[in-house]
Amino acid sequence: MPTAHKVLVKTGESALSRQSNTSDRSSTKEISGTWSEAEHKLFLQGLEQHGRKWKKIAAVVGTRTNEQVRTHAQNYFAKLETLESAKKLEVEDEPMMCRMSWDERFQQLVEYKEQNRHCRVPRKCKANSQLATWVKNQRTAYRKNKLSAEQIRSLEGIGFVWVLQKQERSVVWDKRLEELKQYRQAKGDCKVPHRCKANPQLGEWVSTQRKAYKKGKLSPEQIRSLEDIGFVWKPPRGGH
C-alpha cells in the first residue's frame, strides 16, 4: 500500500504539472500580440477608475500583465500627445476625420487663386471657411517660424501675402506713434506742424488722426495711446 500510494501521488503530481504547463502556455498565448478593441476599452475603464495604478488596471483588463499594461499606457499617452500637437495648426472645430494635410489645403488655395486671382481668402468665406482658417494659421505659423523653407517657397510661389493691408496700416500707425513720442520728447508737446520739414509724413499723420477722431474712426486703444502723451484733438492756430 505505501508503494502504491507513492506511485499514485507521483502520477497525480505529474498530471497536475502537465496541466499547469498547458495552462501557462495557453495564458501566455492569450495575452500576447496586439491589443483588441475590447481590451483597450477595459484599459480606458481601468485608467479612469484607478489612474496610473497598472496592477489594478491589469486586473480590470484580465488578459494582460502589469508590464504589458504599462507599455500600452506609454504608447497611448504618446499618441495622445502627438495628436494634441497636430491640433494646434489645424482647424479647431473641424472633425478629426475631415482634417486634411498641408499639401491638400495648399492645393485648395492654388485652386482658389485660379478662380479669384489672389490668395486672400476672407475669414467669412462661406464657400470654404476651413480654407480661410488654414490661411490665417499659415500667417500665424510664419510669424512664429513654424513653417518649413519649402512651405514658405510654395506659398510665396503663388503670391501668398504674409501681412494684410489692415495689419500693414496697424504697423504704420504704431511707427508714427513712436515718432510722435520722440517729437514730444524733443519739443515738449505733440503740436507737429502740418508741413513739418523734419518729418512731413508725421505732420500729415497727426492731421489725419484729428480727422479720424472727429469721424469716430479711431479705436478706443488708439485714442488712449494718443491722449496718454498729451495729444490735442483740436488743432492749434498757425497750421499745427
C-alpha positions in Angstrom: 0.0 0.0 0.0 2.7 2.6 0.8 4.4 1.8 -2.5 1.1 2.0 -4.5 0.3 5.2 -2.6 3.6 6.8 -3.6 3.0 5.8 -7.2 -0.5 7.4 -7.2 0.8 10.6 -5.6 3.7 10.9 -8.1 1.3 10.2 -11.0 -1.1 12.9 -9.7 1.7 15.4 -9.4 2.9 14.7 -12.9 -0.6 15.2 -14.3 -1.0 18.5 -12.4 2.4 19.7 -13.6 1.4 18.9 -17.2 -2.0 20.7 -16.7 -0.2 23.7 -15.2 2.3 23.9 -18.1 -0.6 23.7 -20.6 -2.5 26.4 -18.7 0.6 28.7 -18.6 1.2 28.2 -22.4 -2.5 28.9 -23.1 -2.4 32.0 -20.8 0.8 33.3 -22.5 -0.8 32.9 -25.9 -3.9 34.7 -24.7 -2.1 37.9 -23.6 0.4 38.3 -26.4 0.1 40.3 -29.6 -1.9 43.4 -30.5 -4.5 44.7 -28.0 -8.0 44.1 -29.1 -10.6 46.8 -29.1 -12.4 45.2 -26.1 -9.1 45.1 -24.2 -8.4 48.8 -24.9 -11.9 49.7 -23.7 -11.2 47.9 -20.5 -7.9 49.6 -20.2 -9.6 53.0 -20.5 -12.1 52.0 -18.0 -9.4 50.9 -15.5 -7.4 54.1 -16.2 -10.5 56.2 -15.3 -11.1 54.2 -12.2 -7.6 53.7 -10.9 -5.4 56.3 -12.5 -1.9 55.0 -13.3 -2.0 52.0 -11.0 -1.0 49.4 -13.6 -1.7 46.4 -11.3 -5.3 47.4 -10.7 -5.8 48.2 -14.4 -4.3 44.8 -15.3 -6.9 43.2 -13.0 -9.7 45.1 -14.9 -8.4 44.0 -18.3 -7.9 40.5 -17.2 -5.8 39.3 -20.1 -2.7 41.4 -19.8 0.2 41.6 -17.4 1.2 44.6 -15.3 4.2 45.3 -17.7 2.0 45.0 -20.8 -0.5 47.4 -19.3 2.3 49.9 -18.5 3.7 49.6 -22.1 0.3 50.0 -23.6 -0.3 53.1 -21.4 3.0 54.7 -22.6 2.1 54.2 -26.2 -1.4 55.5 -25.6 -0.2 58.7 -23.9 2.5 59.3 -26.6 -0.2 59.0 -29.3 -2.4 61.5 -27.4 0.5 64.0 -27.2 1.2 63.7 -30.9 -2.5 64.3 -31.8 -2.6 67.3 -29.4 0.4 68.8 -31.1 -1.1 68.3 -34.6 -4.3 70.1 -33.5 -2.6 73.4 -32.9 -2.2 74.1 -36.6 -5.5 72.5 -37.6 -9.0 74.0 -37.7 -10.2 73.8 -34.1 -13.8 73.0 -35.0 -13.1 70.6 -37.8 -13.9 66.9 -37.1 -10.8 64.7 -36.9 -11.8 62.5 -39.9 -12.3 65.6 -42.1 -8.9 67.1 -41.5 -6.6 67.5 -44.5 -2.9 67.5 -44.9 -0.9 70.7 -45.5 -0.4 69.8 -49.2 -4.1 69.2 -49.7 -5.0 72.5 -48.2 -2.3 74.2 -50.3 -3.8 72.7 -53.4 -7.2 74.1 -52.4 -5.5 77.5 -52.1 -4.0 77.1 -55.6 -7.5 76.4 -57.0 -8.9 79.4 -55.1 -6.3 81.7 -56.6 -7.0 80.4 -60.1 -10.6 81.3 -59.6 -10.1 84.6 -57.7 -6.7 85.8 -58.8 -5.5 86.2 -55.2 -4.8 84.2 -52.1 -6.6 86.5 -49.6 -9.4 84.1 -48.6 -11.9 86.0 -46.5 -12.4 84.8 -42.9 -16.1 84.7 -43.6 -15.8 82.8 -46.8 -19.0 80.7 -46.8 -17.8 78.5 -49.7 -14.7 77.3 -47.7 -14.5 78.5 -44.2 -11.9 75.8 -43.3 -9.5 77.1 -46.0 -9.9 80.6 -44.7 -8.9 79.5 -41.2 -6.0 77.5 -42.6 -4.7 80.6 -44.5 -4.9 82.5 -41.2 -3.0 79.8 -39.4 -0.2 79.9 -42.1 0.4 83.6 -41.3 0.5 82.8 -37.6 2.9 79.9 -38.2 5.1 82.1 -40.4 5.4 84.8 -37.6 6.4 82.0 -35.2 8.9 80.5 -37.6 6.9 77.2 -37.7 6.8 76.8 -41.5 9.5 75.0 -43.3 11.5 76.7 -46.1 9.7 74.5 -48.6 6.3 75.5 -47.4 7.3 79.2 -47.5 8.6 78.9 -51.0 5.4 77.1 -52.1 3.1 79.8 -50.7 5.2 82.7 -52.0 5.3 81.0 -55.4 1.6 81.6 -55.8 1.7 85.1 -54.5 0.7 84.5 -50.9 0.7 87.7 -48.8 2.1 87.4 -45.3 0.9 90.7 -44.0 -2.6 92.0 -44.9 -3.3 95.7 -45.6 -5.1 96.1 -42.4 -2.1 94.7 -40.5 0.2 96.9 -42.5 -1.8 100.0 -41.5 -1.5 98.9 -37.9 2.2 98.7 -38.2 2.5 102.1 -39.8 0.2 103.6 -37.1 2.4 102.3 -34.4 5.5 103.6 -36.1 4.1 107.1 -36.4 3.0 107.0 -32.8 6.6 106.2 -31.8 7.8 109.1 -34.0 5.3 111.4 -32.2 6.6 110.3 -28.8 10.1 111.2 -30.0 8.9 114.6 -31.2 7.2 115.3 -27.9 10.4 114.3 -26.0 12.4 116.8 -28.2 9.8 119.6 -28.4 7.8 119.2 -25.2 4.4 118.8 -27.0 2.6 117.0 -29.8 1.9 120.0 -31.9 3.5 118.8 -35.1 3.2 121.3 -37.9 1.2 120.1 -40.9 4.2 120.9 -43.1 6.9 119.6 -40.7 10.2 119.9 -42.6 11.9 117.4 -40.4 9.2 114.8 -40.8 6.5 115.7 -43.3 4.9 112.2 -43.0 4.4 112.7 -39.3 2.8 116.1 -39.8 0.3 114.6 -42.3 -0.3 111.7 -39.9 -1.1 114.0 -37.0 -3.6 115.9 -39.1 -5.2 112.6 -40.3 -5.6 111.4 -36.6 -7.6 114.5 -35.8 -9.9 114.0 -38.8 -10.3 110.2 -38.0 -11.2 111.1 -34.4 -13.8 113.6 -35.5 -15.4 110.9 -37.7 -15.2 108.3 -35.0 -12.8 106.1 -36.9 -10.1 105.7 -34.2 -10.3 102.7 -31.8 -10.5 103.3 -28.0 -7.0 102.0 -27.7 -5.6 104.4 -30.3 -7.4 107.3 -28.6 -6.0 106.3 -25.3 -2.5 106.0 -26.7 -2.6 109.5 -28.1 -4.1 111.1 -25.1 -1.6 109.4 -22.8 1.2 111.5 -24.5 -0.8 114.8 -24.4 -2.2 114.8 -27.9 -4.5 117.7 -28.6 -7.6 116.9 -30.7 -8.3 120.5 -31.7 -5.5 121.8 -34.0 -3.9 124.9 -32.7 -3.7 128.0 -34.7 -0.8 128.5 -37.0 -1.1 125.3 -39.0 -0.2 123.0 -36.2 
